[in-house]
Amino acid sequence: MSDFINQRKSEHIKITLNEKVTGDNISTGFEKISFIHNALPEVDFAEISLKTSFLESTCKTPFLISSMTGGAALAETINRNLAEAAEERGWILALGSTRALIESEQHRSSFQVRKYAPNIPIITNLGAVQLNYGFGADECKRIIDMTEANMLVLHLNSIQEVIQEEGNTNFKDLLSKIEKLCQELDVPVGVKEVGWGIDGDTAKKLTDIGISFIDVAGAGGTSWSQVEKFRAKDLVKREAAEAFSEWGIPTANSIISVREKVHEQPVVASGGMKTGLDAAKALAIGADMVGFGRSILKEAIESTDKVLQVMETRELELKMAMFGIGCSTLQQLKKTDRVQI
């Protein structure tokens, strides 16, 4: 099992980096959103603040490193570089799926990065469907303890599981099991998609049963049916995956839909996020945090310094967008009337 998990995780990393894993005709939707430039911002750029909060944590920035990997040799380097950089810049760090922590002792250290990031929030991660395959509160508590995480996010990846040759496809009665898990854990539990988006009605169902935050993880970035297509040996599944390359709710649409139904719980914008300007748009239409994934993966393989350079760039881009519309705080950005949808 451990060799199989290592192989799968390694393949995911290599495919995501080297193959075309996005659709041709679907986008995040942010290109349709613009700001009205303010030529006289009446703001000192040096005083612009990115400080915010996420649940009970105070954060230097509204940025999050989205769940990507773990459970493989290469993942250990990636997660260490991400953790070190996140600690320095004050970004939240979300780990890749930690199912491997329970099922294999190999490469456990790839998930155990608290020593590199002692102060920032860390979000551990498990596929929600695993609640139908033997995982419950006890396994989740072990995962939280082993990763020293502040919170857990359950990912929803139904389309991926169908194409994945070893996929788990029984998503029946998960809502009640998620509710039970929220009651049994001592840390906040969130839910995220993996690149096809969450709509408002689904988000409302989840928050009504105790979910603490929603990560929309919309379409326009990595398509995990496309990733699995490159792994699939079954020709039927490979062809079926191709039909879903344009599937999903664009990230911008997903944020708007979720925010219409969910008013209290934080919303994380991820899925094809590329720049700090994308982040500014996401925050202006209802997001509280912004997650970056594949757009930071190449640098994460190279070094901590490369990751830091990307992070500084994203932060500068966000501050420039805020300067361009005359906002000195994220609270002002969220209330701006200079966004056009």
C-alpha positions, 0 to 999 in steps of 0.5 A: 500500500505504501509504495502504491500511495507514493507512486500515486502522489508522485504521479499527481505532482509530475502530471500537474507540472508537466501536462495540460491539466486545464480546460480550453474553454472554461475560466475562473470568471475573473476576466469578466470582473474589473475595478474602476480606477481611482486616479486620486486614491488619497492613500499612502501606499506604505500604510496599506495593510493586508492584516485579517483574521480567519476564524480565531486566527490573526493573519498577516495576509489573506493568503492561503497555500491550497492543499496540494500534496503529501505522502511521497518523497518529492512531497516532503521537499515541497511541503517543507519549502511551502511551510518555511515560506508560509511561516515567514510571510504569514500565509495559512498552510493547507496540507494535501490529503492525509489519508496516507498518514493512516494507511502508510507509515512511509513518508509521514514526515512529508505531512509533519511540517509544524517544526518549520511553521510553528506560528501559522495556522495549518489545515490538515485535509481528508477526502470527505468520501473516506467517511464511507470507507472506514474513517471516522472521528478517531482517525481524524483526531489521529491525523490532527494530532500527527500534523499538529493542525489547527483545523481540518478540511474535508475535500469533495472530489466526486468526478475525480474519484470516478476516473481514478482507477482506485477511486472511492465513489460512494458519496451516499449519506455523507452530509449526516456523517460530516455533521457527526464529525463536526460534533465530535472534533475539537477543531473547526472543520471546513469543506473544499472542492478540488476544482469544480466549485461549490454552489450556494445551496450546497454551501448552506447545507454544509454550514447548517450542519456545523461546517466552519468555512467553505473553500469554493475551489472553483473551475478555471484552474487544475481539472483533476479529471484531466490529471487522472486521465493521464494516469488512467490505463482504462481507455474508457475512463480516459475518453470519459475524462476528456468530456469533462475538461470544461466541467465545473462552476467558475471560481468567481461564480462560485464565490458569488453563489456561496456568499448569497447563501452563507453570511457568517462563515468565512469563504476561501477563494481558490481554483485557478488563482494566479495573481494578487489582482485575482485575489483583490477581485475575489475579496471584493465579491465576497471571499475572506481568504484566497488560496494559491495551488498549482501556480506556486508548485514549481517554485515549491519544488525548487526552494523556499526562496523561490516560494517567498519571491512568488508570495511577495509578488502576490502581496504586492499585486494585491496592495497595488490593486487596493492602491488603485481603487483607494483602499488601505485595508481589506475591510475597505476592499470588501465594501468597495463600490469600485468593482464591476461584475 
